[in-house]
């Protein structure tokens, strides 16, 4: 279909001006219409389009009485009076034609379709139903454009510094004995982000006064359009639930759905219908309206209707203009591990196996390891996945499926084999998630056979640094058997929840069994209480029990009281009182924990530059103290800023004026400093963030280009924003003529050296910008032209008013 302005122009000219030959039907009788019903005698096959004799028509299209506001190309045979169109034209206007009819289709060959050709108005009126109509695709998820990320250059250092202030401060006073720092250093560029993490520690008077340890170093490049992330450096492998992750130093390419918030990976509800008249549709999921919209007459498919986790029932209601309703109930089961139909998830990884973390050495095993993981949504009820690993002479491959059974359960089955030299083995994995009469059930089981090994086994063996023939390989390998069962029982109608968990594992002849239970009950206006218990059936075993109550004391304060018994049969009473500090500067919090063996007091103070914590502990052997400061340093936007921890994106705002509030999504988050700049943290990468100011907070001489900007940052990157807020050299000048009368309103004033034109208002006043210490102007009045000169002196944060300027 060609719905383009040139076609409209040609069609209009053809109709109005008579360009080209007149269609045969119009030439015979301009006031007649041609009607061709489906199944007419003219519906025989054959007779291809002949460009030499058939007339090309560009017609306005209506379907079932509705103007679809499109123009499509048809051809009319002068011999048979049959109307023909290409298949792509029909697809474009929503008409389904049988594939057997070829690429050029006579309209009278389409079952369920009739048409009327109006030669006078150059329109075609189509009546179609059933298979002749292409279903209209609707989505409950609105389409969103992917915004382009703004990029820049800069450095971000997140840090957390903790100092031990003494082990017995009440007797010895404060003595700094050692300090520990954890850091996250990022250098961001338009190409990507280079990150390194590590720790540093020091001890007063020790032989090793300072110690530095690198953890990870990697460079990442992300593409939200393709939903891909490339990592070069240190990373952790990703894969299905039955695969064990390892740490590699190399390259990883993986699908990253977290880059987009408009993409739903899980299968969602869908519904198809075919109302005979225009109607509205509403969808209710567990009695909550999830979608409402309008549909035209004819078939439609509604997709991407959100579901609540668990199982339930969706109600689709079609309602026409007369109030007639059609209700359809659709049961559903919200999945957690399935992909939507046609969606692909993958990860490709290769590199050296990382043997140890945090020891400061570049400790990687010789040889290259590689892993590939794939997941594909075959349908809304079936997802397949596979993984392969290779390292030296070790090879492992596995395949798995996730499926929904009868809208009642989600089932996972997986299996695989490994080979290393002459040693072979395999594994089986199964999982079940369902709900039976309100009881949530989760069960998983894993079994290994023979000498099953994977990359994780190889990592442990390489890290042992011993003769591999002497190592107890079953201990280093995966568990031989592991079962986990979790049950969640709703108790009473007011929100009580009982949970039971049973875990058993077997490794090299050692079997562990642990049973735990918990019960949580909410109390109106009193908070909630919880009971936790466990029983260890391994060896000497043990039993533990805890009973506690949580009491809210306002929006930010709460208290807890609990009684505990550990596996050593020691009982203790624990009480705590706390207040939470938020991210706003000046916010504070505290924590008081009291028990028989430990007494602790902590205080938190939030600043614009980070968060400070002080903790005092008394374990009966003296009172120890420690202090922690958590913050960030940012070098970007032409300045160095101290800030709270930068988790994702940020912006450096240049306003040109100090002490002006900056808001992020209508919430005040920062104020400009002495340089007129402010750092705004907590921006969400690849999402639209709105940064704004209140013009009333600006000084009177401010000149800004905008009061709000939409910002999109890349992941872990920042952007510099210039609001153009430099002080303006301007003044309100009162102009008089030689006789002392005000220049008339509407007179035009020009400043020498400037192309701007300023207009005189009442009482001879003109607002003139771009002034220098000495200025010359010319004024054009309705009757004459005059000139004047005056001096200008800036007044800080005040409007300059200049009177007595005579224009002669």
C-alpha positions in Angstrom: 0.0 0.0 0.0 1.3 3.4 -0.9 -0.2 6.0 1.4 2.0 8.9 0.3 1.4 12.5 -0.4 2.7 12.2 -4.0 0.1 9.5 -4.7 -2.7 11.6 -3.1 -1.6 14.5 -5.4 -1.6 12.3 -8.5 -5.0 10.8 -7.6 -6.5 14.2 -6.9 -5.1 15.6 -10.1 -6.3 12.6 -12.0 -9.9 13.0 -10.7 -10.1 16.8 -10.8 -8.1 17.7 -13.9 -8.7 14.6 -16.0 -5.1 13.5 -16.4 -4.9 10.2 -18.2 -7.8 8.3 -19.6 -11.2 8.2 -17.8 -12.0 4.8 -16.2 -14.3 2.8 -18.4 -17.1 2.6 -15.8 -16.9 6.4 -15.3 -17.0 7.0 -19.0 -20.1 4.9 -19.4 -22.1 6.5 -16.6 -20.6 8.9 -14.0 -23.6 8.4 -11.7 -23.4 4.6 -11.6 -21.4 2.3 -9.3 -19.9 -1.1 -10.0 -20.9 -3.9 -7.6 -19.0 -7.2 -7.5 -20.2 -9.8 -5.0 -18.0 -12.6 -3.8 -18.6 -15.8 -5.7 -19.9 -14.1 -8.8 -19.5 -15.7 -12.3 -16.4 -13.5 -12.8 -14.6 -15.2 -10.0 -12.7 -17.7 -12.3 -8.9 -17.8 -11.9 -6.4 -16.7 -14.5 -6.4 -13.4 -16.3 -3.2 -11.7 -15.0 -2.9 -8.0 -14.8 -2.2 -6.4 -18.2 -0.5 -2.9 -17.8 -1.3 -2.1 -21.4 -5.1 -2.4 -21.0 -5.9 -2.5 -17.3 -6.6 0.9 -15.7 -4.6 1.9 -12.5 -6.8 3.5 -9.9 -5.8 5.1 -6.6 -8.9 4.9 -4.4 -10.0 6.0 -1.0 -10.9 2.9 1.0 -13.7 2.2 3.5 -14.2 -1.2 5.2 -17.5 -2.1 6.7 -18.6 1.5 6.6 -15.4 2.9 8.3 -13.1 5.2 6.5 -9.7 3.8 7.2 -8.1 7.1 6.0 -5.8 5.3 3.5 -5.4 5.3 -0.3 -4.6 2.0 -2.0 -3.8 1.1 -5.6 -6.2 -1.1 -7.6 -6.5 -2.0 -11.3 -9.7 -2.3 -13.3 -9.9 -4.6 -16.3 -11.9 -2.9 -19.2 -12.8 -6.3 -20.7 -14.2 -8.1 -17.6 -14.8 -5.1 -15.3 -13.0 -7.0 -12.5 -11.1 -5.2 -9.8 -7.6 -6.4 -8.9 -5.0 -5.4 -6.3 -1.5 -6.6 -5.3 -1.3 -8.7 -2.1 0.8 -6.2 -0.3 -1.7 -3.5 -1.0 -4.5 -5.6 0.5 -2.3 -6.5 3.5 -1.8 -2.8 4.1 -5.5 -2.0 4.3 -6.3 -5.1 6.5 -7.7 -7.5 3.9 -6.6 -11.2 4.1 -6.3 -12.9 0.7 -5.7 -16.7 0.3 -2.0 -17.4 -0.5 -3.1 -19.7 -3.4 -4.3 -16.7 -5.4 -0.8 -15.4 -6.0 0.6 -11.9 -5.7 -2.1 -10.2 -7.8 -5.6 -10.9 -6.5 -9.0 -10.3 -8.0 -11.3 -8.9 -5.2 -14.2 -11.2 -6.2 -12.0 -14.2 -5.5 -11.6 -13.4 -1.8 -14.2 -15.4 0.3 -16.4 -13.3 2.5 -15.7 -10.0 0.7 -17.9 -7.8 -1.5 -17.1 -4.3 -2.8 -18.6 -1.3 -4.5 -16.5 0.9 -6.8 -17.7 4.6 -6.8 -16.2 6.2 -9.9 -17.6 9.6 -9.0 -15.8 9.9 -5.7 -12.9 7.6 -6.7 -13.5 5.4 -3.6 -14.0 1.7 -3.0 -16.4 0.5 -0.3 -15.5 -3.0 1.0 -17.7 -5.2 3.1 -15.7 -8.1 4.6 -16.1 -10.5 7.5 -14.5 -13.6 9.0 -11.3 -14.8 7.3 -11.3 -11.9 4.9 -10.1 -9.5 7.6 -6.6 -9.4 9.1 -6.9 -9.2 12.9 -6.0 -5.8 14.3 -3.0 -6.1 16.6 -3.4 -4.3 19.9 -1.0 -4.1 22.8 -1.7 -3.3 26.4 1.8 -2.1 26.6 2.2 1.4 25.0 5.0 1.8 22.4 7.9 3.8 23.6 10.7 5.3 21.6 14.2 4.4 22.7 15.8 7.7 23.7 19.4 8.3 22.7 21.8 8.5 25.6 23.8 11.6 26.1 27.5 10.8 26.7 30.6 12.5 28.0 33.8 12.0 29.8 34.6 11.8 33.5 35.7 9.9 36.6 33.6 8.5 39.5 35.1 7.1 42.7 32.7 5.4 45.1 34.3 4.7 48.4 33.6 3.4 51.9 36.2 4.1 54.6 36.0 2.5 58.0 38.3 3.2 60.9 38.7 1.3 64.2 38.7 4.0 66.8 39.8 1.8 69.7 38.9 -1.4 71.6 38.4 0.1 75.0 37.6 3.8 74.5 36.3 4.4 78.0 39.7 3.5 79.5 42.2 4.1 76.7 40.4 6.8 74.8 40.1 7.0 71.0 43.0 5.3 69.3 43.0 4.7 65.5 44.4 1.2 65.2 43.5 0.3 61.6 41.5 1.4 58.7 39.8 -0.3 55.8 38.6 1.2 52.5 36.5 -0.3 49.6 36.4 1.5 46.4 34.8 1.4 42.9 36.6 3.6 40.4 34.9 4.2 37.0 36.1 6.1 34.0 33.3 6.8 31.5 33.5 7.7 27.8 31.1 7.8 24.9 32.5 4.4 23.9 31.9 2.6 27.3 32.9 2.5 30.9 36.2 1.2 32.5 35.7 0.0 36.1 38.0 -1.3 38.7 37.1 -2.4 42.2 39.3 -3.3 45.2 40.1 -2.7 48.8 42.9 -1.0 50.8 43.8 -1.6 54.5 46.4 -0.3 56.9 47.4 -1.1 60.5 49.1 1.3 62.8 52.6 0.0 63.8 52.2 -3.2 61.8 54.9 -4.7 59.6 52.5 -4.3 56.6 51.3 -0.8 57.2 49.4 -0.7 53.9 47.8 -3.4 51.7 46.0 -3.0 48.4 44.0 -5.7 46.7 42.4 -5.5 43.3 39.1 -7.3 42.8 37.8 -6.8 39.3 38.8 -4.7 36.3 36.6 -4.6 33.2 35.4 -2.4 30.3 31.7 -2.5 29.4 29.8 -1.4 26.3 26.0 -1.5 26.3 23.5 -1.1 23.5 19.8 -0.7 24.6 18.6 -0.9 21.0 20.0 -4.4 20.6 19.8 -5.2 24.4 23.4 -6.3 24.4 26.3 -5.8 26.9 29.9 -6.4 26.0 32.3 -6.9 28.9 36.1 -7.2 28.4 38.0 -8.0 31.6 36.8 -9.8 34.8 33.3 -11.1 34.9 31.1 -13.9 36.3 29.6 -16.3 33.8 25.8 -16.3 33.3 23.6 -19.2 32.4 20.6 -21.3 33.4 19.7 -22.2 37.0 21.3 -25.7 36.7 24.7 -24.3 35.6 27.3 -23.2 38.2 28.8 -19.8 37.6 32.5 -19.2 37.6 34.7 -16.1 37.3 36.7 -15.5 34.1 39.1 -12.9 32.7 38.3 -12.4 29.1 35.3 -11.3 26.9 31.6 -11.8 27.5 28.7 -10.9 25.1 25.3 -11.3 26.6 21.7 -10.3 26.1 20.9 -7.7 28.7 17.2 -7.1 29.1 17.8 -4.7 32.1 18.8 -2.0 29.6 15.1 -1.6 28.6 12.1 -1.1 30.9 9.6 -1.4 28.0 10.5 -5.1 27.2 8.7 -7.8 29.0 10.6 -11.1 28.8 7.9 -13.3 30.4 4.9 -14.5 28.5 1.9 -12.2 29.1 -1.8 -12.6 28.7 -3.4 -12.3 25.2 -6.9 -12.4 23.9 -8.6 -12.5 20.5 -12.1 -11.4 19.6 -14.2 -10.2 16.6 -17.0 -7.7 17.6 -19.5 -6.9 14.9 -19.7 -3.2 15.9 -17.1 -0.8 17.4 -16.8 -1.7 21.1 -14.7 -1.0 24.2 -12.7 -3.7 26.0 -11.7 -3.9 29.6 -9.4 -6.5 31.2 -9.6 -7.4 34.9 -6.8 -9.5 36.5 -7.8 -10.8 40.0 -10.5 -8.0 40.2 -8.0 -5.3 39.3 -8.4 -3.5 36.0 -5.3 -4.1 34.0 -6.3 -2.5 30.6 -9.0 -0.6 28.9 -9.3 0.6 25.3 -11.4 0.7 22.2 -11.6 -1.8 19.3 -13.2 -1.4 15.9 -15.6 -3.9 14.3 -13.7 -7.0 13.1 -11.1 -9.4 14.4 -8.4 -8.2 16.8 -5.6 -9.6 18.9 -4.8 -8.0 22.3 -1.4 -8.9 23.7 1.0 -7.9 26.5 -1.6 -7.8 29.3 0.3 -7.8 32.6 -0.3 -10.5 35.1 0.1 -10.8 38.9 2.6 -13.4 40.0 1.1 -16.8 40.8 -2.1 -18.2 39.3 -5.4 -16.5 38.8 -8.2 -15.6 36.4 -8.5 -12.8 33.9 -11.8 -11.4 32.8 -12.1 -9.8 29.3 -15.2 -7.6 28.8 -16.4 -6.4 25.4 -19.1 -3.7 25.5 -20.7 -2.0 22.5 -22.4 1.4 22.3 -25.7 -0.1 23.3 -24.3 -1.5 26.6 -24.3 -5.1 25.4 -21.5 -7.0 27.1 -19.6 -10.2 26.3 -17.5 -11.6 29.2 -14.8 -14.2 28.7 -12.9 -15.8 31.6 -9.3 -16.8 30.9 -7.3 -18.7 33.6 -3.6 -18.0 33.8 -0.4 -19.0 35.5 2.3 -16.3 35.8 5.7 -17.9 34.9 9.1 -16.9 36.2 11.6 -18.8 33.9 9.8 -18.8 30.6 10.5 -16.4 27.7 7.9 -14.8 25.5 7.4 -16.4 22.2 10.2 -15.7 19.7 12.4 -14.1 22.3 16.1 -15.1 22.4 18.4 -14.8 25.4 22.1 -15.8 25.2 25.6 -15.4 26.6 28.9 -16.0 24.9 32.0 -16.1 27.2 35.7 -16.9 26.8 38.8 -16.2 28.9 41.1 -17.4 31.6 39.7 -19.0 34.7 40.1 -16.7 37.8 41.6 -18.7 40.5 41.4 -16.4 43.5 39.7 -13.1 44.3 41.0 -10.2 46.2 44.6 -11.3 46.8 46.1 -8.5 44.8 47.6 -10.9 42.2 46.7 -11.4 38.6 46.0 -15.0 39.4 44.5 -16.8 36.3 44.7 -20.4 35.3 46.6 -21.2 32.1 44.5 -22.2 29.1 41.3 -20.7 27.7 37.8 -21.6 29.0 34.7 -20.9 26.9 31.0 -21.2 27.7 27.8 -20.6 25.6 24.3 -20.3 27.0 21.1 -20.0 24.9 17.4 -19.6 25.8 14.6 -19.4 23.3 10.8 -18.9 23.7 9.3 -21.5 21.4 5.8 -20.5 22.6 4.1 -18.8 25.5 4.1 -22.2 27.2 7.5 -23.6 26.3 11.1 -22.3 26.5 14.2 -24.4 25.6 17.7 -23.7 26.9 21.2 -25.1 26.4 24.6 -24.6 27.7 28.1 -25.8 26.7 31.4 -25.4 28.5 35.0 -26.3 27.4 38.3 -26.0 29.2 41.4 -27.8 28.1 40.2 -31.5 27.7 37.0 -30.9 29.7 33.8 -30.7 27.8 30.3 -30.3 29.2 26.9 -29.8 27.5 23.4 -29.7 28.8 19.9 -28.9 27.6 16.7 -28.0 29.5 13.1 -27.0 29.0 10.7 -24.8 30.9 7.0 -25.5 30.4 3.6 -24.5 31.8 1.3 -27.5 32.5 -2.5 -27.0 32.4 -2.2 -23.4 33.6 -1.4 -24.8 37.0 2.3 -25.4 37.3 5.7 -24.4 35.9 8.0 -27.4 35.3 11.7 -27.4 34.5 13.6 -30.4 33.3 17.3 -30.4 32.4 20.1 -32.9 31.8 23.7 -33.0 30.5 26.9 -34.9 30.2 30.6 -34.2 30.7 33.8 -35.8 29.5 37.4 -35.2 30.6 39.8 -37.7 29.2 38.4 -41.1 30.0 36.2 -39.8 32.8 32.5 -39.2 32.0 29.5 -38.3 33.9 26.1 -36.7 33.8 23.5 -34.8 35.7 19.7 -34.5 35.9 17.8 -31.5 37.2 14.1 -30.9 37.8 12.0 -28.2 39.3 8.3 -27.6 40.0 6.4 -24.5 41.0 2.7 -24.6 41.5 -0.1 -23.7 43.8 -2.6 -26.3 45.3 -5.6 -24.9 47.1 -3.8 -21.8 48.0 -0.6 -23.6 49.1 2.5 -22.5 47.2 4.8 -25.4 46.3 8.4 -25.2 45.1 10.5 -28.3 44.6 13.8 -28.9 42.9 16.1 -31.9 42.7 19.5 -32.5 41.2 21.5 -35.7 40.7 25.0 -36.3 39.3 26.2 -39.6 37.9 29.7 -41.0 37.3 32.4 -38.4 37.4 30.5 -35.3 36.3 32.7 -32.2 36.1 32.1 -28.6 34.9 34.0 -25.3 34.8 33.3 -24.8 38.5 35.0 -28.1 39.2 38.0 -27.2 37.1 38.3 -23.8 38.9 38.4 -25.5 42.3 41.0 -28.0 41.2 43.2 -25.4 39.6 43.0 -23.2 42.6 44.0 -26.0 44.9 47.5 -25.9 43.5 48.2 -29.6 44.2 48.7 -32.8 42.3 45.4 -33.4 40.6 45.8 -37.1 41.0 45.8 -36.8 44.7 42.8 -34.5 45.0 39.4 -35.8 46.3 37.6 -34.9 43.0 34.1 -35.7 44.3 34.5 -33.1 47.1 35.6 -30.5 44.5 32.9 -31.4 42.1 29.2 -30.7 42.2 27.0 -32.3 44.9 25.9 -35.8 44.1 22.3 -35.2 45.2 20.4 -32.1 46.3 16.7 -31.7 47.0 14.8 -28.7 48.2 11.1 -28.4 49.1 9.4 -25.2 50.1 5.7 -24.9 51.1 3.9 -21.6 51.8 0.5 -22.0 53.6 -1.9 -19.0 53.9 -3.2 -19.2 57.5 -6.3 -17.3 58.5 -7.8 -14.6 56.2 -6.0 -11.7 57.7 -2.6 -12.3 56.1 -0.9 -15.0 58.2 1.7 -17.0 56.4 3.3 -20.3 57.4 6.4 -21.5 55.5 8.2 -24.9 55.6 11.6 -25.6 54.0 13.4 -28.9 53.7 16.8 -29.2 52.1 18.9 -32.3 51.8 22.3 -32.7 50.1 24.8 -35.5 49.6 28.5 -35.0 48.7 31.2 -37.7 49.0 29.2 -39.9 51.4 28.2 -36.9 53.6 24.5 -36.2 53.8 23.0 -33.0 55.2 19.4 -32.4 56.1 18.0 -29.2 57.3 14.3 -28.4 58.2 13.2 -24.9 58.9 9.8 -23.3 59.5 8.5 -19.7 59.8 5.3 -18.1 60.7 4.4 -14.4 60.1 1.3 -12.6 61.3 0.3 -9.0 60.9 -1.4 -7.2 63.8 -3.6 -4.3 63.1 -1.9 -1.0 64.3 0.7 -3.1 66.2 3.0 -4.3 63.5 3.7 -8.0 63.1 5.2 -11.0 64.9 7.4 -13.8 63.5 8.3 -17.3 64.7 11.3 -19.0 63.1 12.6 -22.5 63.9 15.1 -24.9 62.4 16.3 -28.5 63.0 19.6 -29.8 61.7 19.6 -33.6 61.3 23.3 -33.9 60.4 25.8 -35.3 62.9 25.2 -33.8 66.3 22.5 -31.6 64.7 21.0 -28.8 66.6 17.8 -26.9 67.1 17.1 -23.2 67.1 14.1 -21.0 67.8 13.4 -17.3 67.6 10.2 -15.5 68.5 10.0 -11.8 67.7 7.7 -8.8 67.3 8.1 -5.7 65.2 6.3 -2.5 66.2 6.2 0.6 63.9 6.6 3.9 65.7 5.9 6.3 62.9 7.1 6.5 59.3 10.8 6.0 60.0 11.0 4.5 63.5 10.3 1.0 64.6 11.1 -1.3 67.6 11.7 -5.1 67.8 11.7 -7.5 70.7 12.7 -11.2 70.2 13.7 -14.3 72.2 16.3 -16.6 70.7 17.6 -20.0 71.3 20.6 -21.2 69.2 21.9 -24.7 68.4 24.1 -24.6 71.5 21.0 -24.2 73.7 21.9 -20.7 74.7 18.9 -18.4 75.1 18.9 -14.6 74.8 16.5 -11.7 74.9 17.2 -9.0 72.2 15.6 -5.6 72.0 16.2 -2.9 69.4 15.0 0.6 68.6 15.9 2.3 65.3 15.3 5.3 63.0 16.1 5.2 59.3 17.9 8.1 57.6 16.9 9.0 54.1 19.0 10.5 51.3 18.1 14.1 52.1 21.0 16.2 53.5 20.5 16.7 57.3 18.6 13.5 57.8 19.8 11.3 60.7 19.1 7.9 62.1 20.1 5.7 65.0 20.1 2.1 66.1 20.1 0.7 69.7 20.5 -3.1 70.1 20.5 -4.6 73.6 21.1 -8.3 74.5 22.7 -10.3 77.2 26.0 -10.7 75.3 26.1 -7.5 73.3 25.1 -3.9 73.6 25.4 -1.7 70.5 24.6 1.9 69.6 24.9 3.4 66.1 24.2 6.8 64.7 23.9 7.9 61.1 24.1 11.4 59.6 23.4 12.1 56.0 25.2 15.0 54.3 25.2 16.3 50.8 28.7 14.7 50.4 28.1 11.2 51.8 26.8 9.3 54.8 28.6 9.0 58.1 28.1 6.2 60.6 29.4 5.7 64.2 29.1 2.5 66.1 29.8 1.7 69.7 29.9 -1.9 70.9 30.2 -3.4 74.4 30.7 -7.1 74.7 31.7 -7.1 78.3 35.4 -6.6 77.6 35.4 -2.9 77.0 33.6 -0.5 74.6 34.9 -0.5 71.0 34.2 2.2 68.5 34.3 2.4 64.7 33.4 5.1 62.2 32.5 4.8 58.5 32.0 7.3 55.8 30.4 6.3 52.5 30.4 8.7 49.5 31.8 9.5 46.1 34.1 11.9 44.3 33.2 12.9 40.8 35.4 14.6 38.2 33.1 15.7 35.3 31.5 18.8 33.8 34.5 20.9 34.4 34.6 20.5 38.2 35.3 18.2 41.1 32.4 17.2 43.3 31.9 15.4 46.5 28.6 13.4 46.5 26.7 10.5 47.9 27.4 7.2 46.3 26.7 7.1 42.6 24.8 4.0 41.8 24.0 4.5 38.1 23.8 7.8 36.1 24.2 11.4 37.2 24.3 14.9 35.8 26.4 18.0 36.4 24.2 21.0 36.2 25.8 24.4 35.3 23.3 27.2 36.2 25.7 30.1 36.8 24.1 31.1 40.1 24.7 29.8 43.6 22.3 28.3 46.1 19.5 27.5 43.6 17.5 24.3 44.2 17.8 21.6 41.5 14.9 19.1 41.2 15.0 15.6 39.7 11.5 14.4 38.5 9.9 17.3 40.6 11.8 16.3 43.7 14.5 18.6 45.1 17.8 16.7 45.2 20.6 19.3 45.2 21.6 23.0 45.4 24.2 24.8 43.3 27.4 25.7 45.0 29.7 28.7 44.9 30.6 27.9 41.3 27.0 27.8 40.2 27.2 24.1 39.6 25.5 21.1 41.2 25.8 17.3 40.9 22.5 15.4 40.6 22.9 11.7 41.4 20.4 8.8 41.2 19.5 9.2 37.5 18.2 6.0 35.8 20.3 5.1 32.8 18.6 4.8 29.4 15.4 6.3 30.9 14.0 9.8 30.6 15.0 11.9 33.6 13.7 15.5 34.0 15.9 18.0 35.7 14.4 21.4 36.5 14.7 24.6 38.5 12.2 27.0 40.0 12.6 30.4 38.2 11.5 32.1 41.3 14.7 30.9 43.1 16.9 32.8 40.5 18.3 36.2 41.2 16.7 39.1 39.3 19.6 39.5 36.9 19.7 35.9 35.9 19.6 35.0 32.2 18.8 31.3 31.6 18.0 29.4 28.4 15.7 26.8 30.0 14.1 25.9 33.3 13.9 22.2 32.6 15.7 19.6 30.6 15.1 15.9 29.8 18.2 13.9 30.3 19.1 10.3 29.3 22.4 9.0 30.5 24.3 5.8 29.6 24.8 3.1 32.3 27.2 4.2 35.0 27.9 7.4 33.2 27.3 11.1 33.6 26.3 14.1 31.5 27.0 17.8 31.7 24.0 20.2 31.4 24.3 23.9 30.8 21.2 26.0 31.6 23.0 29.1 30.3 22.5 30.8 33.6 25.1 33.6 33.3 24.3 37.0 34.8 22.9 39.3 32.2 24.3 42.8 31.6 21.0 44.5 31.2 19.1 47.6 32.5 15.8 49.3 32.4 16.5 52.5 30.6 14.2 55.6 30.6 14.5 57.5 27.4 13.4 61.1 26.8 13.5 63.5 23.9 15.2 66.9 23.8 12.1 68.5 25.3 12.1 66.1 28.2 9.1 64.1 27.1 9.1 60.3 27.1 9.8 58.6 23.8 6.5 57.3 22.4 5.7 53.6 23.0 6.7 51.3 20.1 9.8 53.2 19.3 12.7 50.9 18.2 16.1 51.1 20.0 19.3 49.7 18.6 22.5 49.3 20.6 25.7 50.0 18.8 27.6 46.7 18.3 24.4 44.6 18.6 21.9 43.5 16.0 19.0 43.2 18.5 16.1 45.6 18.4 14.6 46.8 21.7 11.1 48.3 21.9 10.2 51.3 24.1 7.2 50.8 26.3 5.1 53.2 28.4 6.9 56.0 30.3 9.8 55.8 27.9 11.1 52.5 29.5 13.1 50.0 27.4 14.7 46.8 28.6 18.2 46.7 26.9 20.6 43.8 27.2 24.2 43.2 26.2 25.4 46.4 27.8 29.0 47.6 28.3 30.3 50.1 30.8 29.8 52.8 28.1 27.0 52.5 25.5 25.6 54.3 22.5 22.1 53.8 21.2 19.9 55.1 18.3 16.1 55.3 18.6 13.6 55.4 15.7 10.4 57.1 16.7 7.3 57.4 14.5 8.4 60.9 13.5 12.2 61.2 13.9 15.5 59.4 14.7 17.7 60.3 17.6 20.9 59.1 19.5 22.0 58.9 23.1 24.8 57.6 25.3 24.9 56.4 28.8 27.1 54.4 31.3 26.2 51.1 32.9 27.4 49.7 36.2 26.3 46.2 37.3 24.5 45.8 40.6 24.8 42.3 42.2 21.5 40.5 42.2 19.5 43.7 41.5 17.8 45.2 38.6 19.7 48.2 37.2 17.5 51.2 36.6 18.9 54.1 34.5 16.9 57.3 34.2 17.6 60.7 32.6 18.9 59.4 29.2 18.2 62.1 26.6 17.9 61.0 23.0 18.8 63.9 20.6 
